[in-house]
């Protein structure tokens, strides 16, 4: 059972469904989704596809599965995906692109949201000469290990140009694209127009208990249904979960600005100790402890002893993430605790 006295800043995936979301789940109309007969799933898929200006979408149980389905749609087995070295698709998905899709991947140096399209263009390998041909580029919006950074729209447009010039597909791991939409005011359809495929998550920030979607053309999503089934993602009366996602879309996108403000307050609290890795744009506060006496595990242990949970990402790297289960009072208390621990 969760300890309600703990302030959990490990991730925005730890949120629990609200009362309104639980009510929507309890009253959802359902059917067998493998047969394509769940009306609530169908409504969610149509709604998300429309939000991003695409023809179709497919509900999947997890963000990792959604990403891997999308990658298999755009990269044939044995061919190559380009992404950054800290991308979720090659960092936190346990080699799924290679294991399930037979996809070779090559990365540019980790720079978070500050990617250079010219660097990416210089990495593209064409067909021929027995080299592994590049078929797609993947980017992450917002960027998890990049501290919740937002890739500028102008950069994404340049990257679209690179993809078009070389005949490549462009995929967006948009697990937290809702945060980018709120932070920069870019319409979701404008993001959608730049990508051949997207994955979006309902359980990061939006507060649904589970669920992501793959977005693309009708032809791609028809193929995606077969890939999802092959990967074990065919589900039955899943409208109960899709209802949570529909509720999240209706009620929880606009309030993400509150989480961004909370993250900015935490950043202000820890900034005097020289541990901020980057500027804070959204709901993630990245900590770089390279020049601090405490390492990440020691910081996490000291904070936990005072009721604050944080993520350890590396020996000297940690992360704080705000979400709607952490209210203003909890943010203030967490800031006080972290200030005290960092001061030593």
KEPAGU-598719 format. One record per residue (C-alpha): x, y, z; residue in one letter; chain; residue number from 1. Coordinates in steps of 0.25 Angstrom, whole numbers, always signed. Layout:
! residues N
+-------+-------+-------+--------+--------+-----+
|    px |    py |    pz | residu | chaine | num |
+-------+-------+-------+--------+--------+-----+
|     X |     Y |     Z |      A |      A | NUM |
...
+-------+-------+-------+--------+--------+-----+
END
This chain:
! residues 344
+-------+-------+-------+--------+--------+-----+
|    px |    py |    pz | residu | chaine | num |
+-------+-------+-------+--------+--------+-----+
|    +0 |    +0 |    +0 |      X |      A |   1 |
|    +5 |   +14 |    -3 |      X |      A |   2 |
|   +10 |   +23 |    +8 |      X |      A |   3 |
|    +2 |   +35 |    +6 |      X |      A |   4 |
|   +12 |   +43 |   +14 |      X |      A |   5 |
|   +23 |   +41 |    +4 |      X |      A |   6 |
|   +25 |   +52 |    -7 |      X |      A |   7 |
|   +27 |   +44 |   -20 |      X |      A |   8 |
|   +35 |   +52 |   -30 |      X |      A |   9 |
|   +41 |   +39 |   -37 |      X |      A |  10 |
|   +32 |   +40 |   -49 |      X |      A |  11 |
|   +19 |   +46 |   -54 |      X |      A |  12 |
|   +15 |   +31 |   -56 |      X |      A |  13 |
|   +12 |   +29 |   -41 |      X |      A |  14 |
|    -1 |   +37 |   -42 |      X |      A |  15 |
|   -14 |   +30 |   -38 |      X |      A |  16 |
|   -27 |   +31 |   -45 |      X |      A |  17 |
|   -36 |   +43 |   -40 |      X |      A |  18 |
|   -50 |   +40 |   -35 |      X |      A |  19 |
|   -55 |   +45 |   -48 |      X |      A |  20 |
|   -46 |   +36 |   -56 |      X |      A |  21 |
|   -50 |   +24 |   -48 |      X |      A |  22 |
|   -65 |   +28 |   -51 |      X |      A |  23 |
|   -62 |   +28 |   -66 |      X |      A |  24 |
|   -55 |   +15 |   -65 |      X |      A |  25 |
|   -67 |    +8 |   -57 |      X |      A |  26 |
|   -77 |   +13 |   -67 |      X |      A |  27 |
|   -70 |   +11 |   -80 |      X |      A |  28 |
|   -77 |    +3 |   -91 |      X |      A |  29 |
|   -68 |    -8 |   -95 |      X |      A |  30 |
|   -66 |   -19 |  -106 |      X |      A |  31 |
|   -56 |   -29 |  -111 |      X |      A |  32 |
|   -45 |   -20 |  -117 |      X |      A |  33 |
|   -37 |   -31 |  -124 |      X |      A |  34 |
|   -50 |   -32 |  -132 |      X |      A |  35 |
|   -50 |   -17 |  -133 |      X |      A |  36 |
|   -63 |   -17 |  -125 |      X |      A |  37 |
|   -60 |    -8 |  -114 |      X |      A |  38 |
|   -67 |    +6 |  -116 |      X |      A |  39 |
|   -59 |   +13 |  -105 |      X |      A |  40 |
|   -46 |    +9 |  -111 |      X |      A |  41 |
|   -50 |   +13 |  -125 |      X |      A |  42 |
|   -55 |   +26 |  -120 |      X |      A |  43 |
|   -41 |   +29 |  -113 |      X |      A |  44 |
|   -33 |   +25 |  -125 |      X |      A |  45 |
|   -42 |   +34 |  -134 |      X |      A |  46 |
|   -40 |   +45 |  -125 |      X |      A |  47 |
|   -25 |   +44 |  -123 |      X |      A |  48 |
|   -23 |   +43 |  -138 |      X |      A |  49 |
|   -31 |   +55 |  -141 |      X |      A |  50 |
|   -24 |   +63 |  -130 |      X |      A |  51 |
|   -11 |   +61 |  -138 |      X |      A |  52 |
|   -17 |   +62 |  -152 |      X |      A |  53 |
|   -15 |   +47 |  -156 |      X |      A |  54 |
|   -24 |   +37 |  -162 |      X |      A |  55 |
|   -23 |   +27 |  -151 |      X |      A |  56 |
|   -18 |   +22 |  -137 |      X |      A |  57 |
|   -16 |    +9 |  -129 |      X |      A |  58 |
|   -18 |    +7 |  -114 |      X |      A |  59 |
|    -6 |    +0 |  -108 |      X |      A |  60 |
|    -4 |    -4 |   -94 |      X |      A |  61 |
|   +10 |    +3 |   -92 |      X |      A |  62 |
|   +18 |   +14 |   -98 |      X |      A |  63 |
|   +30 |    +4 |  -101 |      X |      A |  64 |
|   +20 |    -5 |  -109 |      X |      A |  65 |
|   +15 |    +7 |  -116 |      X |      A |  66 |
|   +29 |   +12 |  -120 |      X |      A |  67 |
|   +33 |    -2 |  -125 |      X |      A |  68 |
|   +21 |    -4 |  -133 |      X |      A |  69 |
|   +23 |   +10 |  -140 |      X |      A |  70 |
|   +38 |    +6 |  -142 |      X |      A |  71 |
|   +34 |    -7 |  -149 |      X |      A |  72 |
|   +25 |    +1 |  -158 |      X |      A |  73 |
|   +36 |   +10 |  -163 |      X |      A |  74 |
|   +49 |    +1 |  -162 |      X |      A |  75 |
|   +49 |   -12 |  -169 |      X |      A |  76 |
|   +58 |   -23 |  -162 |      X |      A |  77 |
|   +72 |   -21 |  -164 |      X |      A |  78 |
|   +71 |    -7 |  -167 |      X |      A |  79 |
|   +75 |    +5 |  -159 |      X |      A |  80 |
|   +69 |   +15 |  -149 |      X |      A |  81 |
|   +76 |   +28 |  -145 |      X |      A |  82 |
|   +73 |   +34 |  -132 |      X |      A |  83 |
|   +80 |   +41 |  -120 |      X |      A |  84 |
|   +89 |   +33 |  -110 |      X |      A |  85 |
|   +79 |   +36 |   -99 |      X |      A |  86 |
|   +66 |   +33 |  -107 |      X |      A |  87 |
|   +56 |   +25 |   -99 |      X |      A |  88 |
|   +55 |   +15 |  -111 |      X |      A |  89 |
|   +69 |   +11 |  -109 |      X |      A |  90 |
|   +71 |   +14 |   -94 |      X |      A |  91 |
|   +59 |    +9 |   -87 |      X |      A |  92 |
|   +53 |    -1 |   -96 |      X |      A |  93 |
|   +62 |   -13 |   -94 |      X |      A |  94 |
|   +67 |   -15 |  -108 |      X |      A |  95 |
|   +53 |   -17 |  -113 |      X |      A |  96 |
|   +56 |   -11 |  -127 |      X |      A |  97 |
|   +67 |   -21 |  -129 |      X |      A |  98 |
|   +60 |   -33 |  -122 |      X |      A |  99 |
|   +46 |   -31 |  -128 |      X |      A | 100 |
|   +48 |   -23 |  -141 |      X |      A | 101 |
|   +62 |   -27 |  -145 |      X |      A | 102 |
|   +65 |   -12 |  -146 |      X |      A | 103 |
|   +79 |    -7 |  -146 |      X |      A | 104 |
|   +81 |    +6 |  -139 |      X |      A | 105 |
|   +92 |   +17 |  -139 |      X |      A | 106 |
|   +92 |   +29 |  -130 |      X |      A | 107 |
|   +97 |   +44 |  -130 |      X |      A | 108 |
|  +103 |   +49 |  -117 |      X |      A | 109 |
|   +93 |   +51 |  -106 |      X |      A | 110 |
|   +89 |   +66 |  -106 |      X |      A | 111 |
|   +75 |   +65 |  -101 |      X |      A | 112 |
|   +66 |   +75 |  -108 |      X |      A | 113 |
|   +77 |   +83 |  -114 |      X |      A | 114 |
|   +79 |   +74 |  -126 |      X |      A | 115 |
|   +86 |   +79 |  -139 |      X |      A | 116 |
|   +79 |   +74 |  -152 |      X |      A | 117 |
|   +92 |   +76 |  -160 |      X |      A | 118 |
|   +98 |   +66 |  -151 |      X |      A | 119 |
|   +87 |   +56 |  -153 |      X |      A | 120 |
|   +87 |   +58 |  -168 |      X |      A | 121 |
|  +102 |   +55 |  -168 |      X |      A | 122 |
|   +99 |   +41 |  -162 |      X |      A | 123 |
|   +90 |   +37 |  -173 |      X |      A | 124 |
|   +94 |   +24 |  -180 |      X |      A | 125 |
|   +88 |   +22 |  -194 |      X |      A | 126 |
|   +86 |    +9 |  -201 |      X |      A | 127 |
|   +97 |    +1 |  -207 |      X |      A | 128 |
|  +112 |    -3 |  -204 |      X |      A | 129 |
|  +106 |   -13 |  -194 |      X |      A | 130 |
|  +105 |    -3 |  -183 |      X |      A | 131 |
|   +93 |    -3 |  -174 |      X |      A | 132 |
|   +83 |    +7 |  -181 |      X |      A | 133 |
|   +76 |   +17 |  -172 |      X |      A | 134 |
|   +61 |   +17 |  -173 |      X |      A | 135 |
|   +56 |   +26 |  -161 |      X |      A | 136 |
|   +60 |   +36 |  -151 |      X |      A | 137 |
|   +53 |   +37 |  -137 |      X |      A | 138 |
|   +53 |   +48 |  -128 |      X |      A | 139 |
|   +47 |   +50 |  -114 |      X |      A | 140 |
|   +37 |   +61 |  -110 |      X |      A | 141 |
|   +39 |   +65 |   -99 |      X |      A | 142 |
|   +52 |   +59 |   -96 |      X |      A | 143 |
|   +52 |   +50 |   -83 |      X |      A | 144 |
|   +67 |   +49 |   -81 |      X |      A | 145 |
|   +69 |   +63 |   -87 |      X |      A | 146 |
|   +62 |   +68 |   -74 |      X |      A | 147 |
|   +48 |   +70 |   -81 |      X |      A | 148 |
|   +54 |   +79 |   -92 |      X |      A | 149 |
|   +45 |   +83 |  -103 |      X |      A | 150 |
|   +51 |   +82 |  -117 |      X |      A | 151 |
|   +48 |   +95 |  -124 |      X |      A | 152 |
|   +37 |   +94 |  -136 |      X |      A | 153 |
|   +48 |  +101 |  -145 |      X |      A | 154 |
|   +57 |   +89 |  -142 |      X |      A | 155 |
|   +47 |   +79 |  -145 |      X |      A | 156 |
|   +43 |   +86 |  -158 |      X |      A | 157 |
|   +58 |   +85 |  -162 |      X |      A | 158 |
|   +58 |   +70 |  -158 |      X |      A | 159 |
|   +46 |   +68 |  -167 |      X |      A | 160 |
|   +54 |   +74 |  -178 |      X |      A | 161 |
|   +65 |   +64 |  -176 |      X |      A | 162 |
|   +56 |   +53 |  -176 |      X |      A | 163 |
|   +49 |   +57 |  -188 |      X |      A | 164 |
|   +62 |   +60 |  -195 |      X |      A | 165 |
|   +67 |   +46 |  -193 |      X |      A | 166 |
|   +54 |   +38 |  -194 |      X |      A | 167 |
|   +53 |   +35 |  -179 |      X |      A | 168 |
|   +42 |   +33 |  -169 |      X |      A | 169 |
|   +41 |   +42 |  -157 |      X |      A | 170 |
|   +36 |   +36 |  -144 |      X |      A | 171 |
|   +33 |   +44 |  -131 |      X |      A | 172 |
|   +33 |   +38 |  -117 |      X |      A | 173 |
|   +23 |   +47 |  -112 |      X |      A | 174 |
|   +21 |   +41 |   -99 |      X |      A | 175 |
|   +21 |   +55 |   -93 |      X |      A | 176 |
|   +17 |   +63 |  -105 |      X |      A | 177 |
|    +5 |   +69 |   -97 |      X |      A | 178 |
|   +16 |   +76 |   -89 |      X |      A | 179 |
|   +22 |   +82 |  -101 |      X |      A | 180 |
|    +9 |   +86 |  -106 |      X |      A | 181 |
|    +6 |   +94 |   -93 |      X |      A | 182 |
|   +20 |   +99 |   -92 |      X |      A | 183 |
|   +22 |  +105 |  -106 |      X |      A | 184 |
|    +7 |  +106 |  -110 |      X |      A | 185 |
|    +9 |   +98 |  -123 |      X |      A | 186 |
|    -4 |   +92 |  -127 |      X |      A | 187 |
|    -4 |   +77 |  -127 |      X |      A | 188 |
|    -7 |   +76 |  -141 |      X |      A | 189 |
|    +5 |   +84 |  -145 |      X |      A | 190 |
|   +14 |   +74 |  -138 |      X |      A | 191 |
|    +6 |   +63 |  -145 |      X |      A | 192 |
|    +8 |   +69 |  -159 |      X |      A | 193 |
|   +23 |   +67 |  -157 |      X |      A | 194 |
|   +23 |   +52 |  -154 |      X |      A | 195 |
|   +20 |   +39 |  -161 |      X |      A | 196 |
|   +17 |   +32 |  -148 |      X |      A | 197 |
|   +16 |   +37 |  -134 |      X |      A | 198 |
|   +14 |   +30 |  -121 |      X |      A | 199 |
|    +7 |   +37 |  -109 |      X |      A | 200 |
|    +5 |   +33 |   -95 |      X |      A | 201 |
|    -7 |   +35 |   -86 |      X |      A | 202 |
|    +0 |   +31 |   -73 |      X |      A | 203 |
|   +11 |   +41 |   -73 |      X |      A | 204 |
|    +6 |   +54 |   -67 |      X |      A | 205 |
|    -9 |   +52 |   -72 |      X |      A | 206 |
|   -11 |   +42 |   -60 |      X |      A | 207 |
|   -17 |   +30 |   -67 |      X |      A | 208 |
|   -13 |   +17 |   -61 |      X |      A | 209 |
|    -8 |   +11 |   -74 |      X |      A | 210 |
|    -8 |   +13 |   -89 |      X |      A | 211 |
|    -2 |   +19 |  -101 |      X |      A | 212 |
|    -5 |   +21 |  -116 |      X |      A | 213 |
|    +2 |   +19 |  -129 |      X |      A | 214 |
|    -2 |   +30 |  -139 |      X |      A | 215 |
|    -1 |   +29 |  -154 |      X |      A | 216 |
|    -8 |   +27 |  -167 |      X |      A | 217 |
|   -19 |   +17 |  -169 |      X |      A | 218 |
|   -10 |    +8 |  -176 |      X |      A | 219 |
|    +1 |    +8 |  -165 |      X |      A | 220 |
|    -9 |    +6 |  -154 |      X |      A | 221 |
|   -16 |    -6 |  -161 |      X |      A | 222 |
|    -2 |   -12 |  -161 |      X |      A | 223 |
|    +0 |    -8 |  -147 |      X |      A | 224 |
|   -11 |   -16 |  -142 |      X |      A | 225 |
|    -4 |   -29 |  -147 |      X |      A | 226 |
|    +9 |   -24 |  -141 |      X |      A | 227 |
|    +2 |   -21 |  -127 |      X |      A | 228 |
|    -4 |   -35 |  -127 |      X |      A | 229 |
|    +9 |   -42 |  -131 |      X |      A | 230 |
|   +15 |   -35 |  -119 |      X |      A | 231 |
|    +4 |   -39 |  -109 |      X |      A | 232 |
|    -3 |   -26 |  -109 |      X |      A | 233 |
|   -17 |   -31 |  -114 |      X |      A | 234 |
|   -27 |   -28 |  -103 |      X |      A | 235 |
|   -41 |   -30 |  -101 |      X |      A | 236 |
|   -51 |   -22 |   -93 |      X |      A | 237 |
|   -41 |   -11 |   -92 |      X |      A | 238 |
|   -51 |    +1 |   -93 |      X |      A | 239 |
|   -49 |    +1 |   -78 |      X |      A | 240 |
|   -35 |    +7 |   -79 |      X |      A | 241 |
|   -38 |   +15 |   -92 |      X |      A | 242 |
|   -49 |   +22 |   -84 |      X |      A | 243 |
|   -38 |   +27 |   -74 |      X |      A | 244 |
|   -30 |   +32 |   -86 |      X |      A | 245 |
|   -42 |   +39 |   -92 |      X |      A | 246 |
|   -44 |   +46 |   -78 |      X |      A | 247 |
|   -30 |   +50 |   -77 |      X |      A | 248 |
|   -30 |   +56 |   -91 |      X |      A | 249 |
|   -43 |   +64 |   -87 |      X |      A | 250 |
|   -38 |   +69 |   -73 |      X |      A | 251 |
|   -23 |   +68 |   -71 |      X |      A | 252 |
|   -16 |   +74 |   -83 |      X |      A | 253 |
|   -19 |   +89 |   -79 |      X |      A | 254 |
|   -14 |   +87 |   -65 |      X |      A | 255 |
|    +0 |   +82 |   -69 |      X |      A | 256 |
|    +4 |   +97 |   -68 |      X |      A | 257 |
|    +2 |   +95 |   -53 |      X |      A | 258 |
|   +12 |   +84 |   -53 |      X |      A | 259 |
|   +22 |   +93 |   -60 |      X |      A | 260 |
|   +21 |  +104 |   -50 |      X |      A | 261 |
|   +23 |   +94 |   -39 |      X |      A | 262 |
|   +36 |   +89 |   -46 |      X |      A | 263 |
|   +41 |  +103 |   -47 |      X |      A | 264 |
|   +39 |  +105 |   -32 |      X |      A | 265 |
|   +47 |   +92 |   -29 |      X |      A | 266 |
|   +58 |   +97 |   -39 |      X |      A | 267 |
|   +58 |  +110 |   -32 |      X |      A | 268 |
|   +60 |  +103 |   -18 |      X |      A | 269 |
|   +72 |   +94 |   -23 |      X |      A | 270 |
|   +79 |  +105 |   -33 |      X |      A | 271 |
|   +88 |  +111 |   -22 |      X |      A | 272 |
|   +95 |   +98 |   -20 |      X |      A | 273 |
|  +100 |   +97 |   -35 |      X |      A | 274 |
|   +93 |   +84 |   -38 |      X |      A | 275 |
|   +83 |   +88 |   -49 |      X |      A | 276 |
|   +87 |   +80 |   -61 |      X |      A | 277 |
|   +79 |   +89 |   -71 |      X |      A | 278 |
|   +68 |  +100 |   -71 |      X |      A | 279 |
|   +55 |   +95 |   -67 |      X |      A | 280 |
|   +44 |   +96 |   -78 |      X |      A | 281 |
|   +33 |   +86 |   -74 |      X |      A | 282 |
|   +31 |   +77 |   -62 |      X |      A | 283 |
|   +45 |   +70 |   -61 |      X |      A | 284 |
|   +56 |   +76 |   -52 |      X |      A | 285 |
|   +69 |   +69 |   -56 |      X |      A | 286 |
|   +80 |   +69 |   -46 |      X |      A | 287 |
|   +95 |   +68 |   -49 |      X |      A | 288 |
|  +103 |   +65 |   -36 |      X |      A | 289 |
|  +117 |   +64 |   -42 |      X |      A | 290 |
|  +122 |   +76 |   -34 |      X |      A | 291 |
|  +114 |   +73 |   -21 |      X |      A | 292 |
|  +119 |   +65 |   -10 |      X |      A | 293 |
|  +107 |   +55 |   -10 |      X |      A | 294 |
|  +105 |   +45 |   -21 |      X |      A | 295 |
|   +91 |   +42 |   -27 |      X |      A | 296 |
|   +89 |   +30 |   -18 |      X |      A | 297 |
|   +93 |   +37 |    -5 |      X |      A | 298 |
|   +84 |   +49 |    -9 |      X |      A | 299 |
|   +72 |   +40 |   -12 |      X |      A | 300 |
|   +74 |   +32 |    +1 |      X |      A | 301 |
|   +75 |   +45 |    +9 |      X |      A | 302 |
|   +63 |   +51 |    +3 |      X |      A | 303 |
|   +55 |   +38 |    +5 |      X |      A | 304 |
|   +59 |   +38 |   +20 |      X |      A | 305 |
|   +51 |   +51 |   +20 |      X |      A | 306 |
|   +39 |   +46 |   +12 |      X |      A | 307 |
|   +43 |   +51 |    -2 |      X |      A | 308 |
|   +45 |   +41 |   -14 |      X |      A | 309 |
|   +54 |   +44 |   -26 |      X |      A | 310 |
|   +59 |   +36 |   -37 |      X |      A | 311 |
|   +74 |   +32 |   -39 |      X |      A | 312 |
|   +78 |   +32 |   -53 |      X |      A | 313 |
|   +93 |   +30 |   -52 |      X |      A | 314 |
|  +104 |   +31 |   -42 |      X |      A | 315 |
|  +103 |   +46 |   -42 |      X |      A | 316 |
|   +90 |   +48 |   -49 |      X |      A | 317 |
|   +76 |   +49 |   -42 |      X |      A | 318 |
|   +63 |   +55 |   -46 |      X |      A | 319 |
|   +50 |   +61 |   -40 |      X |      A | 320 |
|   +37 |   +60 |   -47 |      X |      A | 321 |
|   +24 |   +68 |   -43 |      X |      A | 322 |
|   +10 |   +63 |   -46 |      X |      A | 323 |
|    -4 |   +65 |   -41 |      X |      A | 324 |
|    -2 |   +56 |   -29 |      X |      A | 325 |
|    +8 |   +66 |   -23 |      X |      A | 326 |
|    +1 |   +79 |   -19 |      X |      A | 327 |
|    +7 |   +92 |   -15 |      X |      A | 328 |
|    +9 |   +89 |    -1 |      X |      A | 329 |
|   +16 |   +76 |    -5 |      X |      A | 330 |
|   +25 |   +84 |   -14 |      X |      A | 331 |
|   +29 |   +94 |    -3 |      X |      A | 332 |
|   +32 |   +83 |    +6 |      X |      A | 333 |
|   +40 |   +75 |    -4 |      X |      A | 334 |
|   +48 |   +88 |    -7 |      X |      A | 335 |
|   +51 |   +90 |    +8 |      X |      A | 336 |
|   +56 |   +76 |    +9 |      X |      A | 337 |
|   +65 |   +76 |    -3 |      X |      A | 338 |
|   +70 |   +90 |    +1 |      X |      A | 339 |
|   +74 |   +84 |   +15 |      X |      A | 340 |
|   +80 |   +71 |    +9 |      X |      A | 341 |
|   +88 |   +78 |    -2 |      X |      A | 342 |
|   +93 |   +89 |    +8 |      X |      A | 343 |
|   +99 |   +77 |   +16 |      X |      A | 344 |
+-------+-------+-------+--------+--------+-----+
END
